[in-house]
Amino acid sequence: MKRNILFLSLLGLLFFFGLIFYNGLYVEKKYSTKHLIGNELPNFNLISLKDSKVFLSNDDLKDNKFTLINFFASWCAPCRKEHPYLMKLSRINSLEIYGINFKDKKKQAQSFLKKNGNPYKKIGLDYDGSQSINLGAYAVPETILVNNLNKILLKYIGPINEDDYNEIINLIED
């Protein structure tokens, strides 16, 4: 009798964990951001990395034909991996790149940019990550491409790679 109860308990646990595993594989992710494509970028307002009296907001983006918003942190290894692509993209005249420093310390962010180069026209600080979440970014690196109407054209989760770089170039050169 005890053996049957133990067997049924183990079978129940196995079924329970199997169900959790199945849901993790096949249910849409909680933080999916596909729905953002085609929508307007939400309003935001962040203190600048350079000067606490200056802000980064939607107003900074309105005169740009295309704007790339990159969420990064000095402690983020994938951010270092994508950084050379951001440096290359920063040389394109029709594209402005803005950074949002995610849950980082100001001095570490400044040191990271001094060491690796600064591709950003302006950088906003998001110490607690709340503004990033409002913009649809839940981790770093993430990158959003918007047009002059503030419409989200592309969104990348994870580091930008060669294919992403080419996709951005092709889109802004059309």
PAMI-182450 format. One line per 3 residues: number of its first residue (from 1); their letters; for each residue x, z, y of N, C-alpha, C, O. Coordinates in steps of 0.02 Angstrom, whole numbers, padded with zeros to 5 digits. Each point is the difference from the previous one (the first is absolute). Example, Ala and Ser with C-alpha at 12.3 -4.5 7.8 and 13.67 -1.06 7.14 Angstrom:
REM residues 2
1> as> 00660:00390:-00284:-00045:00000:00059:00045:00000:00060:00052:00033:-00001 | -00070:-00069:00054:00042:00003:00059:-00039:00037:00055:00025:00008:00055
***
This chain:
REM residues 174
1> mkr> 00041:00000:-00060:-00041:00000:00060:00043:00000:00063:-00012:-00038:00047 | 00064:00083:-00046:00045:00002:00057:00036:-00067:00009:00012:-00022:00056 | 00005:-00008:-00112:00036:-00063:00001:-00045:-00055:00032:00025:-00041:00039
4> nil> -00089:00041:-00055:-00047:-00049:00029:-00008:00010:00075:-00002:-00049:00038 | -00002:00111:-00017:-00007:00016:00071:00063:-00023:00038:-00005:-00029:00054 | 00063:00043:-00082:00063:-00021:00031:00004:-00076:00004:00020:-00028:00051
7> fls> -00039:-00005:-00106:00001:-00073:-00001:-00047:-00030:00052:00019:-00046:00036 | -00080:00073:-00031:-00048:-00025:00049:00022:00014:00072:-00011:-00040:00045 | 00043:00097:-00035:00026:00017:00067:00055:-00048:00020:00000:-00025:00056
10> llg> 00046:00011:-00101:00054:-00048:00014:-00027:-00070:00011:00023:-00036:00045 | -00072:00017:-00085:-00031:-00066:00008:-00035:-00004:00068:00003:-00052:00034 | -00037:00105:-00013:-00033:00002:00065:00050:-00005:00057:-00011:-00037:00048
13> llf> 00067:00073:-00053:00053:-00004:00051:00030:-00070:00003:00012:-00026:00054 | 00000:-00003:-00112:00028:-00068:-00002:-00048:-00049:00033:00021:-00044:00039 | -00085:00050:-00053:-00050:-00043:00031:-00002:00010:00076:-00002:-00048:00038
16> ffg> 00005:00110:-00016:-00001:00017:00071:00059:-00031:00037:-00009:-00032:00052 | 00069:00041:-00078:00060:-00028:00032:00001:-00077:-00005:00025:-00033:00045 | -00052:00006:-00098:-00006:-00072:-00006:-00046:-00029:00053:00013:-00052:00028
19> lif> -00068:00087:-00014:-00047:-00021:00051:00033:00003:00069:-00009:-00046:00041 | 00047:00097:-00027:00036:00006:00064:00050:-00057:00006:00005:-00032:00053 | 00032:00018:-00105:00049:-00054:00000:-00034:-00067:00012:00023:-00041:00040
22> yng> -00079:00029:-00074:-00038:-00062:00008:-00023:-00009:00072:00007:-00054:00029 | -00034:00107:00001:-00023:-00003:00069:00058:-00016:00047:-00008:-00037:00049 | 00066:00066:-00062:00058:-00014:00041:00022:-00072:-00002:00027:-00026:00049
25> lyv> -00037:-00007:-00105:00020:-00069:-00008:-00050:-00050:00028:00019:-00050:00030 | -00083:00063:-00039:-00050:-00051:00012:-00047:00013:00059:-00037:-00045:00019 | 00038:00103:00009:-00043:00013:00057:00040:-00016:00063:00060:00015:00004
28> ekk> -00092:-00045:00047:00034:-00017:00062:00033:00062:00029:-00029:00054:00000 | 00088:-00063:00026:00038:00057:00026:-00036:00031:00060:-00032:-00035:00039 | 00038:00099:-00033:-00032:00037:00054:00023:-00024:00068:-00039:-00003:00048
31> yst> 00102:-00015:-00043:00028:-00018:00065:00009:-00076:00007:00045:-00022:00035 | -00088:-00017:-00066:00003:-00072:00007:-00012:-00019:00073:-00044:00029:00033 | 00083:-00076:-00008:-00007:-00019:00070:-00018:-00074:00008:00006:-00028:00055
34> khl> -00026:-00004:-00109:-00018:-00071:00003:-00057:-00012:00049:-00004:-00053:00031 | -00040:00101:-00024:-00057:-00007:00045:00020:-00005:00074:-00040:-00020:00041 | 00102:00038:-00025:00023:-00002:00070:00014:-00071:00024:-00006:-00014:00060
37> ign> 00025:-00031:-00106:00017:-00068:00019:-00061:-00033:00032:-00055:00002:-00027 | 00066:-00032:00085:-00054:-00033:00037:-00035:00046:00050:-00038:-00024:00042 | 00050:00089:-00046:-00030:00047:00046:00045:00013:00060:00059:-00018:-00001
40> elp> -00087:00048:00051:00038:00018:00059:00041:00064:-00014:-00024:00046:-00034 | 00084:-00045:00060:00043:00059:-00007:-00032:00059:00037:-00019:-00008:00058 | 00012:00065:-00091:-00029:00059:00035:00043:00021:00060:00060:-00014:00002
43> nfn> -00091:00047:00045:00036:00026:00058:00048:00055:-00022:-00014:00038:-00046 | 00072:-00036:00080:00049:00052:-00014:00039:00015:00063:00001:-00040:00047 | 00030:00098:-00045:00039:00022:00057:00053:00050:-00025:-00017:00054:-00023
46> lis> 00080:-00073:00027:00055:00041:-00025:00053:00011:00052:00012:-00044:00042 | 00020:00102:-00043:00057:00014:00044:00058:-00044:-00022:00011:-00011:-00060 | 00026:-00015:00109:00057:-00044:-00014:00060:00038:-00027:00011:00058:00018
49> lkd> 00027:-00090:-00061:00062:00030:-00027:00050:00011:00056:00037:00050:-00001 | -00034:-00095:00050:00050:00004:00054:-00017:00053:00052:00045:00036:00023 | -00108:-00031:-00005:-00019:00042:00057:-00069:00030:-00012:-00048:-00036:-00012
52> skv> 00044:00102:00013:-00063:00034:-00015:-00053:-00011:00054:-00058:00019:-00009 | 00076:-00050:00065:-00048:-00015:00053:-00028:-00071:-00007:-00044:-00021:00038 | 00070:-00016:-00086:-00021:-00069:-00012:-00039:-00002:-00066:00014:00038:-00046
55> fls> -00062:-00083:00043:-00042:-00005:-00060:00001:-00070:-00029:00013:-00049:00035 | -00027:00044:-00100:-00011:-00063:-00034:-00075:-00001:-00017:-00025:00046:-00033 | -00009:-00099:00054:-00072:-00005:-00013:-00020:-00073:-00007:00042:-00045:00004
58> ndd> -00106:00033:-00016:-00026:-00068:-00005:00015:-00041:00062:00007:-00061:-00004 | -00004:00093:00061:00014:-00036:00062:00068:-00036:-00002:00008:-00052:00032 | 00039:00079:-00069:00066:-00032:-00007:-00003:-00066:-00037:00044:-00042:00007
61> lkd> -00096:00032:-00047:-00004:-00058:-00044:-00037:-00059:00030:00006:-00056:-00025 | -00044:00067:00078:-00048:-00051:00022:00031:-00064:00028:-00033:-00052:00000 | 00094:00054:00024:00032:-00060:00027:00042:-00039:-00051:00029:-00051:00017
64> nkf> -00027:00075:-00078:00042:-00031:-00051:-00041:-00051:-00039:-00058:00012:-00018 | 00088:-00069:00003:-00033:-00050:-00042:-00009:00029:-00070:-00055:-00004:-00029 | 00108:00033:00001:-00002:00034:-00064:00039:00065:00005:00051:00004:00034
67> tli> -00077:00047:-00068:00033:00065:00000:00006:00025:-00071:-00048:-00002:-00039 | 00107:00025:00022:00012:00031:-00065:00007:00075:00012:00042:00020:00040 | -00082:00020:-00073:00004:00072:00005:00028:00025:-00066:-00029:-00009:-00053
70> nff> 00087:00042:00058:00035:00023:-00060:00002:00076:-00001:00023:00032:00047 | -00047:-00003:-00102:00001:00072:-00010:00062:00016:-00040:00010:-00026:-00054 | 00033:00069:00081:00065:00014:-00031:00020:00073:00009:-00031:00036:00039
73> asw> 00083:-00016:-00075:00029:00066:00008:00074:-00003:-00020:00019:-00041:-00042 | 00021:00084:00072:00072:00000:-00015:00014:00022:-00072:00050:-00020:-00029 | -00094:00061:00000:00010:00026:-00067:-00025:-00048:-00054:00005:00015:-00060
76> cap> -00032:-00071:00079:-00032:-00048:-00045:00050:-00053:-00025:00021:-00042:00039 | -00003:00045:-00103:00047:-00049:-00028:-00027:-00072:00002:00038:-00045:00018 | -00102:00032:-00035:-00025:-00068:00006:00000:-00026:00072:00004:-00061:00011
79> crk> -00008:00106:00038:00004:-00022:00070:00068:-00029:00015:00006:-00049:00038 | 00046:00078:-00067:00068:-00027:00009:00005:-00069:-00032:00035:-00044:00026 | -00069:00036:-00082:00002:-00064:-00036:-00032:-00056:00041:00025:-00057:-00001
82> ehp> -00079:00071:00036:-00035:-00052:00038:00029:-00010:00069:-00016:-00050:00033 | 00057:00095:-00010:00025:-00001:00069:00034:-00066:00020:-00012:-00024:00055 | 00053:-00006:-00098:00031:-00065:00019:-00052:-00054:00015:00010:-00043:00043
85> ylm> -00066:00043:-00079:-00053:-00049:00013:-00033:00013:00069:-00017:-00047:00035 | 00009:00110:-00018:-00028:00016:00066:00048:-00021:00055:-00021:-00025:00052 | 00086:00033:-00064:00050:-00022:00050:-00004:-00076:00009:00004:-00024:00057
88> kls> -00012:-00013:-00111:-00007:-00073:00005:-00065:-00019:00036:00000:-00045:00043 | -00054:00079:-00059:-00064:-00015:00033:00001:00017:00074:-00035:-00031:00040 | 00076:00079:-00020:00003:00020:00070:00029:-00054:00045:-00007:00004:00062
91> rin> 00038:-00054:-00091:00030:-00055:00039:-00051:-00056:00015:00017:-00048:00036 | -00077:00053:-00062:-00051:-00052:00010:-00037:00014:00065:-00029:00054:00009 | 00029:-00104:00036:-00029:00009:00067:-00075:00013:00000:-00024:00038:00042
94> sle> -00013:-00067:-00087:-00073:00007:00000:-00024:00063:-00037:-00060:00010:-00009 | 00107:00032:-00012:-00017:00061:-00038:00032:00061:00033:00060:00001:00012 | -00100:00049:00001:00025:00065:00023:-00007:00050:-00057:-00051:00000:-00035
97> iyg> 00101:00041:00026:-00003:00050:-00054:-00002:00070:00032:00042:00017:00042 | -00091:00022:-00064:-00006:00069:00022:00007:00045:-00061:-00025:-00017:-00054 | 00057:00073:00063:00009:00047:-00055:-00042:00062:00009:-00013:00022:00056
100> inf> -00010:00005:-00112:-00032:00065:00001:00039:00043:-00049:00000:-00011:-00061 | 00033:00061:00089:00043:00044:-00039:-00045:00053:-00032:-00032:00039:00034 | 00031:-00039:-00101:-00048:00036:-00041:00030:00066:-00026:00047:-00002:-00039
103> kdk> -00076:00058:00059:00019:00067:-00026:00076:00009:-00002:00028:00017:-00052 | 00004:-00029:00107:00073:00002:00004:00021:00043:00058:-00041:00019:00043 | 00104:-00003:-00041:00029:00037:00056:00030:-00050:00049:00030:-00050:-00020
106> kkq> -00039:00063:00084:00020:-00046:00052:00075:-00018:-00004:00018:-00058:00003 | 00024:00108:-00011:00073:-00012:-00003:00019:-00042:-00061:00044:-00044:00006 | -00074:00056:-00063:00015:-00040:-00060:-00023:-00072:00010:00035:-00047:-00021
109> aqs> -00092:00037:00052:-00024:-00068:00014:00048:-00037:00046:00016:-00058:-00011 | 00006:00092:00064:00047:-00030:00047:00066:-00017:-00034:00029:-00053:00012 | -00006:00097:-00055:00063:-00012:-00036:-00007:-00059:-00048:00045:-00042:-00005
112> flk> -00102:00038:-00030:-00014:-00056:-00046:00003:-00066:00037:00030:-00048:-00024 | -00060:00045:00083:-00002:-00063:00039:00068:-00016:00030:00018:-00059:00006 | 00019:00110:00013:00067:-00012:00028:00046:-00029:-00054:00040:-00044:00013
115> kng> -00047:00069:-00074:00042:-00022:-00056:-00020:-00070:-00024:00043:-00041:-00015 | -00108:00027:00010:-00025:-00061:-00032:-00023:-00054:00049:-00014:-00056:-00021 | 00010:00072:00085:-00026:-00047:00049:-00073:00015:00015:-00036:00028:-00042
118> npy> 00014:-00047:00102:-00068:00014:00020:-00039:-00065:00010:00011:-00035:00050 | -00055:00018:-00096:-00040:-00062:00006:-00062:00009:00043:-00036:-00049:00014 | 00022:00110:00008:-00064:00016:00032:00003:-00005:00076:00048:00021:00032
121> kki> -00101:-00049:-00004:-00007:-00002:00073:-00014:00071:00025:00024:00020:00053 | -00065:00016:-00090:-00019:00068:00018:-00017:00037:-00065:-00023:-00030:-00048 | 00034:00096:00048:-00012:00040:-00060:-00043:00061:00019:00014:00035:00048
124> gld> -00067:-00024:-00087:-00042:00058:00008:00015:00051:-00054:00017:-00018:-00057 | -00024:00082:00074:00012:00054:-00048:-00066:00025:-00028:-00047:00016:00037 | 00042:-00014:-00103:-00059:00027:-00034:00024:00057:-00044:00010:-00009:-00060
127> ydg> -00001:00067:00090:00029:00057:-00035:-00039:00022:-00062:00030:00018:-00051 | -00096:-00019:00056:-00040:00025:-00056:-00033:-00056:-00042:-00033:00015:-00050 | 00041:-00077:00070:-00027:-00056:-00039:-00072:-00016:00015:-00027:-00048:-00029
130> sqs> -00006:00086:00072:-00072:-00010:00011:-00016:-00067:00034:-00049:-00033:-00018 | 00090:00013:00066:-00012:-00065:00033:00012:-00058:-00048:-00035:-00050:00002 | 00085:00058:-00045:00015:-00053:-00049:-00059:-00008:-00048:-00019:-00057:-00015
133> inl> -00009:00112:-00007:-00058:-00004:-00044:-00059:-00034:00035:-00035:-00040:-00030 | 00025:00056:00094:-00052:-00033:00040:00011:-00076:00003:-00049:-00038:00004 | 00112:00017:-00007:00016:-00072:00002:00002:-00031:-00069:00012:-00060:-00007
136> gay> -00023:00100:-00045:-00002:-00027:-00068:00065:00006:-00039:00007:-00032:-00052 | 00040:00071:00077:00064:00009:-00035:00004:00070:-00028:-00011:00049:00036 | 00025:-00044:-00100:00000:00065:-00033:00069:00022:-00022:00010:00057:-00021
139> avp> 00039:-00102:00024:00068:00015:-00021:00047:-00048:00037:-00023:-00041:00039 | 00086:00046:-00053:00048:-00046:00030:00041:-00033:-00054:00012:00030:-00052 | 00010:-00091:00064:-00017:-00042:00057:-00066:-00036:-00011:-00019:-00017:-00056
142> eti> -00015:00006:00110:-00058:-00044:00003:00005:-00040:00064:00028:00023:00049 | -00055:-00084:-00050:00006:-00044:00057:-00065:-00038:00010:-00032:-00023:-00048 | 00012:00016:00111:-00062:-00035:00018:00018:-00054:00050:00036:00012:00048
145> lvn> -00062:-00073:-00059:00007:-00054:00048:-00067:-00011:00034:-00051:-00010:-00033 | 00051:00012:00100:-00061:-00011:00039:00011:-00058:00049:00057:-00015:00019 | -00112:-00017:00000:00005:-00054:00049:-00016:00027:00070:-00008:00060:00009
148> nln> 00005:-00106:00041:-00012:00021:00069:-00070:00027:00012:-00014:00028:00053 | -00031:-00036:-00101:-00068:00028:00005:-00004:00067:-00035:-00055:00028:-00008 | 00112:-00002:-00014:00004:00064:-00035:-00030:-00004:-00070:-00018:00051:-00030
151> kil> 00012:-00111:00003:-00028:-00010:-00067:00056:00006:-00052:00053:-00030:00008 | -00066:00068:-00061:00050:00010:-00052:00002:-00063:-00044:-00050:-00019:-00030 | 00109:-00012:00026:00008:-00062:-00038:00030:00013:-00069:-00021:-00031:-00049
154> lky> 00069:00076:00046:00035:00016:-00063:00014:00074:-00002:00007:00033:00052 | -00002:-00006:-00112:00020:00070:-00009:00043:00004:-00062:-00019:-00023:-00054 | 00077:00053:00062:00046:00009:-00056:00008:00074:-00015:00012:00041:00045
157> igp> -00018:-00024:-00108:00013:00068:-00023:00066:-00003:-00038:00005:-00037:-00049 | 00043:00076:00070:00067:-00003:-00030:00046:-00041:00043:-00021:-00027:00052 | 00084:00021:-00073:00049:-00036:00042:-00013:-00075:00003:-00020:-00031:-00049
160> ine> 00031:00004:00108:-00005:-00073:00009:00058:-00031:-00038:00057:00024:00003 | -00071:-00079:-00038:00052:-00036:-00037:00005:-00071:00026:-00032:-00017:00050 | 00071:-00024:-00083:00011:-00069:00022:-00066:-00040:00002:-00012:-00037:00047
163> ddy> -00030:00045:-00098:-00064:-00035:-00001:-00045:00021:00058:-00032:-00042:00032 | 00030:00107:-00018:-00040:00025:00056:00027:-00026:00066:-00039:-00021:00043 | 00104:00021:-00036:00033:-00026:00060:-00022:-00073:00012:-00019:-00018:00055
166> nei> 00023:-00022:-00108:-00019:-00071:00006:-00075:-00008:00015:-00019:-00045:00038 | -00023:00088:-00067:-00072:-00003:00014:-00014:00014:00074:-00041:-00033:00031 | 00075:00082:-00004:-00008:00017:00071:00023:-00058:00044:-00035:-00020:00046
169> inl> 00093:-00007:-00061:00027:-00057:00038:-00049:-00059:-00002:-00015:-00029:00052 | -00009:00011:-00111:-00046:-00056:-00006:-00065:00011:00039:-00026:-00046:00030 | 00001:00107:-00031:-00063:00015:00035:00009:-00005:00076:-00043:-00028:00034
172> ied> 00096:00056:-00008:00008:00000:00073:00024:-00067:00028:-00007:-00013:00059 | 00034:-00029:-00102:00023:-00066:00023:-00053:-00054:-00006:00010:-00056:00023 | -00067:00072:-00053:-00055:-00050:-00006:-00035:-00009:00066:-00048:-00039:00004
***
